[in-house]
């Protein structure tokens, strides 16, 4: 639902939308990141690891750029997104 809503925003604005999915392919690293984030900013309301695992994830039904944050730095991820523009 959110993905379609953002595509609708782009269409109404007359601009191109780029679908990007950010993943962390290393489950242990993803858990470490989630738990560290909660510890560093407990007031932010970050989800607990169990909540991350139980989230309502819907598989993509269209092409998209997949960025794996396990293998790319922030700078490299930005370059990949910009290349697809």
Backbone as a printed PyTorch tensor [residue, N CA C, xyz], in Angstrom:
tensor([[[  0.8160,  -1.1810,   0.0000],
         [  0.0000,   0.0000,   0.0000],
         [  0.8690,   1.2570,   0.0000]],

        [[  1.8960,   1.2850,   0.8320],
         [  2.7720,   2.4540,   0.8960],
         [  3.5270,   2.6550,  -0.4100]],

        [[  3.9860,   1.5650,  -0.9960],
         [  4.7220,   1.6750,  -2.2560],
         [  3.8550,   2.3000,  -3.3320]],

        [[  2.6170,   1.8490,  -3.4420],
         [  1.7020,   2.3980,  -4.4480],
         [  1.4160,   3.8700,  -4.1580]],

        [[  1.2950,   4.2080,  -2.8890],
         [  1.0260,   5.6100,  -2.5250],
         [  2.1740,   6.5120,  -2.9590]],

        [[  3.4110,   6.0740,  -2.7580],
         [  4.5550,   6.9010,  -3.1690],
         [  4.6390,   7.0160,  -4.6860]],

        [[  4.3090,   5.9380,  -5.4070],
         [  4.2810,   6.0320,  -6.8680],
         [  3.2120,   7.0290,  -7.3060]],

        [[  2.0840,   7.0360,  -6.6060],
         [  1.0230,   7.9940,  -6.9140],
         [  1.4690,   9.4320,  -6.6840]],

        [[  2.2180,   9.6590,  -5.6330],
         [  2.7540,  11.0080,  -5.3650],
         [  3.6390,  11.4460,  -6.5190]],

        [[  4.5090,  10.5620,  -6.9680],
         [  5.4050,  10.8980,  -8.0740],
         [  4.6140,  11.1810,  -9.3490]],

        [[  3.6130,  10.3690,  -9.6300],
         [  2.7960,  10.5810, -10.8290],
         [  2.0980,  11.9380, -10.7750]],

        [[  1.5110,  12.2630,  -9.6320],
         [  0.8170,  13.5530,  -9.5060],
         [  1.7790,  14.7280,  -9.6090]],

        [[  3.0130,  14.5150,  -9.1780],
         [  4.0190,  15.5770,  -9.2510],
         [  4.6740,  15.6400, -10.6300]],

        [[  4.3980,  14.6370, -11.4660],
         [  4.9760,  14.6150, -12.7990],
         [  6.4550,  14.2820, -12.8170]],

        [[  6.8890,  13.4630, -11.8460],
         [  8.2990,  13.0710, -11.7790],
         [  8.4060,  11.5560, -11.7820]],

        [[  9.5920,  11.0930, -12.0860],
         [  9.8550,   9.6530, -12.1290],
         [ 10.0890,   9.1290, -10.7150]],

        [[  9.5230,   7.9940, -10.4150],
         [  9.7580,   7.3260,  -9.1320],
         [ 10.7170,   6.1680,  -9.3490]],

        [[ 11.5950,   5.9650,  -8.4150],
         [ 12.5200,   4.8380,  -8.4550],
         [ 12.2210,   3.9680,  -7.2400]],

        [[ 11.8530,   2.7300,  -7.4760],
         [ 11.6080,   1.8070,  -6.3720],
         [ 12.9390,   1.2560,  -5.8980]],

        [[ 13.2030,   1.4320,  -4.6180],
         [ 14.4480,   0.9590,  -4.0170],
         [ 14.1050,   0.1660,  -2.7650]],

        [[ 14.6510,  -1.0300,  -2.6750],
         [ 14.4890,  -1.8540,  -1.4780],
         [ 15.8600,  -1.9710,  -0.8080]],

        [[ 15.9370,  -1.5360,   0.4250],
         [ 17.1650,  -1.6670,   1.2020],
         [ 17.0450,  -2.9180,   2.0570]],

        [[ 18.0450,  -3.7830,   1.9470],
         [ 18.0470,  -5.0220,   2.7190],
         [ 19.3690,  -5.1480,   3.4720]],

        [[ 19.3610,  -6.0120,   4.4630],
         [ 20.5830,  -6.4130,   5.1470],
         [ 20.5890,  -7.9340,   5.0620]],

        [[ 21.3900,  -8.4790,   4.1710],
         [ 21.3590,  -9.9170,   3.8920],
         [ 21.9760, -10.7660,   5.0040]],

        [[ 22.6960, -10.1450,   5.9180],
         [ 23.3070, -10.8540,   7.0460],
         [ 22.3900, -10.6850,   8.2580]],

        [[ 21.6600, -11.7420,   8.5990],
         [ 20.6660, -11.6650,   9.6720],
         [ 21.3070, -11.3080,  11.0120]],

        [[ 22.4850, -11.8510,  11.2890],
         [ 23.1530, -11.5280,  12.5540],
         [ 23.5080, -10.0440,  12.6210]],

        [[ 23.9720,  -9.5010,  11.5160],
         [ 24.3010,  -8.0760,  11.4610],
         [ 23.0310,  -7.2340,  11.5930]],

        [[ 21.9640,  -7.6600,  10.9420],
         [ 20.7090,  -6.9120,  11.0450],
         [ 20.2380,  -6.8710,  12.4980]],

        [[ 20.2990,  -8.0060,  13.1750],
         [ 19.8770,  -8.0430,  14.5840],
         [ 20.7600,  -7.1320,  15.4280]],

        [[ 22.0690,  -7.1680,  15.1980],
         [ 22.9890,  -6.3090,  15.9450],
         [ 22.6160,  -4.8510,  15.7440]],

        [[ 22.3220,  -4.4580,  14.5070],
         [ 21.9540,  -3.0700,  14.2120],
         [ 20.6710,  -2.6660,  14.9180]],

        [[ 19.6750,  -3.5530,  14.8780],
         [ 18.3900,  -3.2570,  15.5250],
         [ 18.5910,  -3.0780,  17.0280]],

        [[ 19.3130,  -3.9950,  17.6340],
         [ 19.5040,  -3.9330,  19.0860],
         [ 20.3680,  -2.7440,  19.4950]],

        [[ 21.3710,  -2.4210,  18.7030],
         [ 22.2220,  -1.2580,  19.0100],
         [ 21.4140,   0.0310,  18.9040]],

        [[ 20.5980,   0.1410,  17.8800],
         [ 19.7830,   1.3340,  17.6770],
         [ 18.8470,   1.5420,  18.8700]],

        [[ 18.2330,   0.4750,  19.3400],
         [ 17.3240,   0.5730,  20.4950],
         [ 18.0820,   1.0010,  21.7410]],

        [[ 19.2970,   0.5070,  21.9120],
         [ 20.0830,   0.8530,  23.0960],
         [ 20.5630,   2.3030,  23.0450]],

        [[ 20.9400,   2.7650,  21.8650],
         [ 21.4660,   4.1250,  21.7260],
         [ 20.3800,   5.1860,  21.8050]],

        [[ 19.1740,   4.8560,  21.3450],
         [ 18.0760,   5.8330,  21.3280],
         [ 16.7870,   5.1840,  21.8370]],

        [[ 16.7470,   4.8150,  23.1160],
         [ 15.5650,   4.1080,  23.6250],
         [ 14.2800,   4.9270,  23.5410]],

        [[ 14.3930,   6.2290,  23.5930],
         [ 13.2030,   7.0900,  23.5490],
         [ 12.6120,   7.2020,  22.1440]],

        [[ 13.3380,   6.7420,  21.1360],
         [ 12.8920,   6.8940,  19.7480],
         [ 11.7770,   5.9150,  19.3710]],

        [[ 11.5730,   4.8950,  20.1680],
         [ 10.5170,   3.9410,  19.8560],
         [ 10.8760,   2.9650,  18.7530]],

        [[ 12.1660,   2.6800,  18.5900],
         [ 12.5870,   1.7190,  17.5690],
         [ 11.9950,   0.3560,  17.8700]],

        [[ 11.6900,  -0.4400,  16.8450],
         [ 11.1300,  -1.7730,  17.0960],
         [ 12.1710,  -2.7120,  17.7030]],

        [[ 11.7020,  -3.6420,  18.5130],
         [ 12.5580,  -4.7020,  19.0410],
         [ 12.7920,  -5.7300,  17.9420]],

        [[ 13.7860,  -6.5790,  18.1230],
         [ 14.1270,  -7.5820,  17.1120],
         [ 12.9120,  -8.4540,  16.7740]],

        [[ 12.1710,  -8.8910,  17.7860],
         [ 10.9850,  -9.7190,  17.5350],
         [  9.9820,  -8.9720,  16.6600]],

        [[  9.8030,  -7.6920,  16.8920],
         [  8.8820,  -6.8950,  16.0770],
         [  9.3590,  -6.8040,  14.6300]],

        [[ 10.6600,  -6.7120,  14.4420],
         [ 11.2190,  -6.6820,  13.0850],
         [ 10.9010,  -8.0010,  12.3800]],

        [[ 11.0990,  -9.1020,  13.0780],
         [ 10.8390, -10.4160,  12.4860],
         [  9.3610, -10.6230,  12.1640]],

        [[  8.4840, -10.0170,  12.9630],
         [  7.0430, -10.2310,  12.8010],
         [  6.3560,  -9.1690,  11.9500]],

        [[  7.1150,  -8.2500,  11.3960],
         [  6.4870,  -7.1750,  10.6200],
         [  5.7600,  -7.7360,   9.4020]],

        [[  4.8250,  -6.9780,   8.9100],
         [  4.0190,  -7.3890,   7.7640],
         [  4.7590,  -6.9910,   6.4870]],

        [[  5.6610,  -7.8520,   6.0590],
         [  6.4380,  -7.5900,   4.8440],
         [  5.7160,  -8.1990,   3.6560]],

        [[  5.4990,  -7.4060,   2.6320],
         [  4.8660,  -7.8860,   1.4050],
         [  5.9150,  -7.9230,   0.2990]],

        [[  6.0910,  -9.0720,  -0.3470],
         [  7.0690,  -9.1520,  -1.4420],
         [  6.7450,  -8.1400,  -2.5400]],

        [[  7.7800,  -7.6660,  -3.1900],
         [  7.6120,  -6.7010,  -4.2750],
         [  6.9520,  -7.3790,  -5.4570]],

        [[  6.1160,  -6.6420,  -6.1630],
         [  5.4480,  -7.1760,  -7.3470],
         [  5.9020,  -6.4500,  -8.6100]],

        [[  7.0140,  -5.7580,  -8.5140],
         [  7.5500,  -5.0440,  -9.6700],
         [  9.0650,  -4.9250,  -9.5230]],

        [[  9.7060,  -4.5530, -10.6190],
         [ 11.1570,  -4.3810, -10.5820],
         [ 11.5280,  -3.2720,  -9.6220]],

        [[ 12.6940,  -3.4210,  -9.0170],
         [ 13.2010,  -2.3930,  -8.1130],
         [ 14.7050,  -2.5500,  -8.0040]],

        [[ 15.3370,  -1.5120,  -7.5150],
         [ 16.7580,  -1.5450,  -7.2170],
         [ 16.9040,  -2.0870,  -5.8040]],

        [[ 17.7010,  -3.1290,  -5.6150],
         [ 17.9200,  -3.7050,  -4.2940],
         [ 19.3080,  -3.2870,  -3.8190]],

        [[ 19.3550,  -2.6410,  -2.6790],
         [ 20.6050,  -2.1930,  -2.0770],
         [ 20.8420,  -3.0190,  -0.8230]],

        [[ 21.9410,  -3.7600,  -0.7920],
         [ 22.2820,  -4.5760,   0.3740],
         [ 23.2480,  -3.7840,   1.2560]],

        [[ 22.7510,  -3.3620,   2.3980],
         [ 23.5700,  -2.5260,   3.2920],
         [ 24.6440,  -3.3300,   4.0140]],

        [[ 24.6200,  -4.6510,   3.8330],
         [ 25.6910,  -5.4720,   4.3930],
         [ 26.9670,  -5.3200,   3.5720]],

        [[ 26.8050,  -5.1140,   2.2740],
         [ 27.9640,  -5.1060,   1.3840],
         [ 28.3340,  -3.7250,   0.8610]],

        [[ 27.4410,  -2.7440,   1.0190],
         [ 27.7160,  -1.4050,   0.4940],
         [ 27.7680,  -0.3680,   1.6110]],

        [[ 28.6780,   0.5650,   1.4850],
         [ 28.7100,   1.7040,   2.4050],
         [ 27.5720,   2.6490,   2.0310]],

        [[ 27.3240,   3.6220,   2.8600],
         [ 26.2990,   4.6200,   2.5510],
         [ 26.6330,   5.3150,   1.2380]],

        [[ 27.8960,   5.6910,   1.0760],
         [ 28.3110,   6.3910,  -0.1420],
         [ 28.1080,   5.5230,  -1.3820]],

        [[ 28.4510,   4.2360,  -1.2830],
         [ 28.2650,   3.3250,  -2.4110],
         [ 26.7820,   3.1330,  -2.7250]],

        [[ 25.9510,   3.0550,  -1.6900],
         [ 24.5090,   2.9070,  -1.8920],
         [ 23.9480,   4.1330,  -2.6000]],

        [[ 24.3720,   5.3080,  -2.1840],
         [ 23.9080,   6.5450,  -2.8320],
         [ 24.3080,   6.5420,  -4.2970]],

        [[ 25.5470,   6.1340,  -4.5950],
         [ 25.9960,   6.0820,  -5.9940],
         [ 25.1330,   5.1180,  -6.8090]],

        [[ 24.7750,   3.9730,  -6.2210],
         [ 23.9300,   3.0090,  -6.9360],
         [ 22.5600,   3.6010,  -7.2370]],

        [[ 21.9810,   4.2940,  -6.2850],
         [ 20.6690,   4.9060,  -6.5040],
         [ 20.7820,   5.9760,  -7.5960]],

        [[ 21.7970,   6.8230,  -7.5070],
         [ 21.9680,   7.8790,  -8.4880],
         [ 22.2020,   7.3260,  -9.8900]],

        [[ 22.8930,   6.2010,  -9.9880],
         [ 23.1200,   5.5730, -11.2980],
         [ 21.8180,   5.1330, -11.9420]],

        [[ 20.8430,   4.8080, -11.1340],
         [ 19.5780,   4.3100, -11.6890],
         [ 18.6240,   5.4480, -12.0790]],

        [[ 19.0020,   6.6570, -11.7920],
         [ 18.1370,   7.8120, -12.1170],
         [ 18.1600,   8.1330, -13.5910]]])
